Structure formats: structure tokens, C-alpha cells
Amino acid sequence: MCIKVSIIKEFTVDKKSVGGSRSGADEVILSTDKGQMKSHASTLHFILDCVSAQHDITSYLSLLKRDGRLTLVGAPEHPLPVSVFSLIFKLGSIISWIIVEFHKYCLKLYCAQYN
């Protein structure tokens, strides 16, 4: 099974950095672009959130498919607000981990689950 990797960014410095090829991703989704967020709604199985600053994870939850998972490895100073309804109707889950090199471990788990 082929895995498609998408990067979700808040902004881009220039048009060239939007492509994602430099990072190895298949595509880049700008979280500030409502059109892109809407067109990618319910398309992702898994989101690995590495942001340790305050940010809106509710908008990310809209990108998850049914039974999707958002895994937090960043540690914001204050709790993140979450819209519970964005999880209930999709049977989604939010998981939080503090493990060094967890992104590699998580990718292995994801590949094992969907292969």
C-alpha cells in the first residue's frame, strides 16, 4: 500500500515553498486557506502534530476520515481547546505522547495498521 504524505502549514514564505517537494511530502495544505482545508476535509487517516505552540486543532480534526487519529507530540504551555463534536461524529481520537523519536515509531505503527 502506498502512503501519501501531506504537510499542514500555517503560512508560506513564498510560492515555491508551497510545493512540498523540498520536504519530501506529496503535498502541502495551508491551514489558513479555507478553500484548501475544505477540499481536504475527511481525507486523512492520521495527523502527527508536532507543534508545541498554541494552535487550533479543531480545524485539523476536520481533515480526518472516520476513525482517524490526531497524535500530539508537541507540548503547548496551555491546554488546547477542542470541539468535542468534531470527534464524536467521526469516532476520531486524539492521542498525546512524549517519546523521543516518536514520529518514527508512530509511522511504523501506522504502516503496520494499514498494510
C-alpha positions as a Python dict, from the first residue, in 0.01 Angstrom:
ca = {
    (1, 'M'): (0, 0, 0),
    (2, 'C'): (128, 344, -90),
    (3, 'I'): (129, 617, 173),
    (4, 'K'): (59, 976, 75),
    (5, 'V'): (229, 1236, 296),
    (6, 'S'): (80, 1583, 339),
    (7, 'I'): (224, 1873, 535),
    (8, 'I'): (-15, 2115, 702),
    (9, 'K'): (139, 2461, 734),
    (10, 'E'): (2, 2784, 874),
    (11, 'F'): (175, 3005, 619),
    (12, 'T'): (429, 3004, 341),
    (13, 'V'): (710, 3249, 280),
    (14, 'D'): (692, 3227, -97),
    (15, 'K'): (503, 3038, -366),
    (16, 'K'): (796, 2800, -428),
    (17, 'S'): (785, 2655, -76),
    (18, 'V'): (420, 2550, -114),
    (19, 'G'): (509, 2254, -337),
    (20, 'G'): (632, 2022, -64),
    (21, 'S'): (892, 1851, -284),
    (22, 'R'): (1175, 2003, -82),
    (23, 'S'): (1046, 1832, 233),
    (24, 'G'): (962, 1505, 59),
    (25, 'A'): (587, 1550, 108),
    (26, 'D'): (338, 1475, -168),
    (27, 'E'): (150, 1797, -99),
    (28, 'V'): (129, 2095, 134),
    (29, 'I'): (-201, 2212, 283),
    (30, 'L'): (-216, 2570, 404),
    (31, 'S'): (-425, 2575, 721),
    (32, 'T'): (-501, 2945, 669),
    (33, 'D'): (-655, 2878, 326),
    (34, 'K'): (-1020, 2786, 388),
    (35, 'G'): (-1056, 2651, 34),
    (36, 'Q'): (-768, 2407, 75),
    (37, 'M'): (-888, 2297, 419),
    (38, 'K'): (-1239, 2237, 283),
    (39, 'S'): (-1113, 2043, -20),
    (40, 'H'): (-906, 1817, 207),
    (41, 'A'): (-1184, 1758, 462),
    (42, 'S'): (-1220, 1393, 566),
    (43, 'T'): (-920, 1281, 357),
    (44, 'L'): (-654, 1193, 618),
    (45, 'H'): (-626, 877, 830),
    (46, 'F'): (-361, 1014, 1061),
    (47, 'I'): (-216, 1352, 1161),
    (48, 'L'): (110, 1382, 1352),
    (49, 'D'): (102, 1724, 1520),
    (50, 'C'): (449, 1839, 1626),
    (51, 'V'): (356, 2200, 1708),
    (52, 'S'): (439, 2299, 2066),
    (53, 'A'): (275, 2644, 2045),
    (54, 'Q'): (-93, 2731, 2086),
    (55, 'H'): (-285, 2640, 1769),
    (56, 'D'): (-632, 2542, 1654),
    (57, 'I'): (-650, 2162, 1636),
    (58, 'T'): (-1024, 2166, 1570),
    (59, 'S'): (-957, 2270, 1211),
    (60, 'Y'): (-713, 1978, 1179),
    (61, 'L'): (-975, 1735, 1310),
    (62, 'S'): (-1197, 1825, 1015),
    (63, 'L'): (-930, 1676, 787),
    (64, 'L'): (-955, 1331, 948),
    (65, 'K'): (-1153, 1044, 799),
    (66, 'R'): (-1386, 835, 1013),
    (67, 'D'): (-1187, 663, 1290),
    (68, 'G'): (-896, 899, 1218),
    (69, 'R'): (-629, 984, 1474),
    (70, 'L'): (-453, 1304, 1564),
    (71, 'T'): (-136, 1242, 1763),
    (72, 'L'): (17, 1530, 1956),
    (73, 'V'): (389, 1518, 2025),
    (74, 'G'): (432, 1890, 2088),
    (75, 'A'): (366, 2023, 2437),
    (76, 'P'): (193, 2363, 2437),
    (77, 'E'): (217, 2569, 2755),
    (78, 'H'): (-163, 2582, 2794),
    (79, 'P'): (-430, 2319, 2712),
    (80, 'L'): (-558, 2327, 2354),
    (81, 'P'): (-930, 2394, 2304),
    (82, 'V'): (-1106, 2109, 2124),
    (83, 'S'): (-1453, 2088, 1975),
    (84, 'V'): (-1579, 1754, 2103),
    (85, 'F'): (-1837, 1729, 1824),
    (86, 'S'): (-1559, 1713, 1566),
    (87, 'L'): (-1451, 1383, 1730),
    (88, 'I'): (-1788, 1231, 1822),
    (89, 'F'): (-1939, 1217, 1475),
    (90, 'K'): (-1622, 1075, 1316),
    (91, 'L'): (-1535, 840, 1603),
    (92, 'G'): (-1195, 1007, 1597),
    (93, 'S'): (-932, 1020, 1869),
    (94, 'I'): (-660, 1247, 1998),
    (95, 'I'): (-350, 1084, 2141),
    (96, 'S'): (-66, 1261, 2319),
    (97, 'W'): (285, 1121, 2359),
    (98, 'I'): (616, 1246, 2484),
    (99, 'I'): (865, 999, 2341),
    (100, 'V'): (1193, 1085, 2174),
    (101, 'E'): (1187, 977, 1808),
    (102, 'F'): (812, 909, 1843),
    (103, 'H'): (740, 1024, 1486),
    (104, 'K'): (936, 727, 1353),
    (105, 'Y'): (759, 489, 1592),
    (106, 'C'): (419, 630, 1500),
    (107, 'L'): (483, 599, 1127),
    (108, 'K'): (578, 233, 1178),
    (109, 'L'): (256, 171, 1371),
    (110, 'Y'): (50, 343, 1103),
    (111, 'C'): (215, 144, 823),
    (112, 'A'): (161, -183, 1011),
    (113, 'Q'): (-206, -100, 1066),
    (114, 'Y'): (-286, -10, 704),
    (115, 'N'): (-63, -259, 521),
}
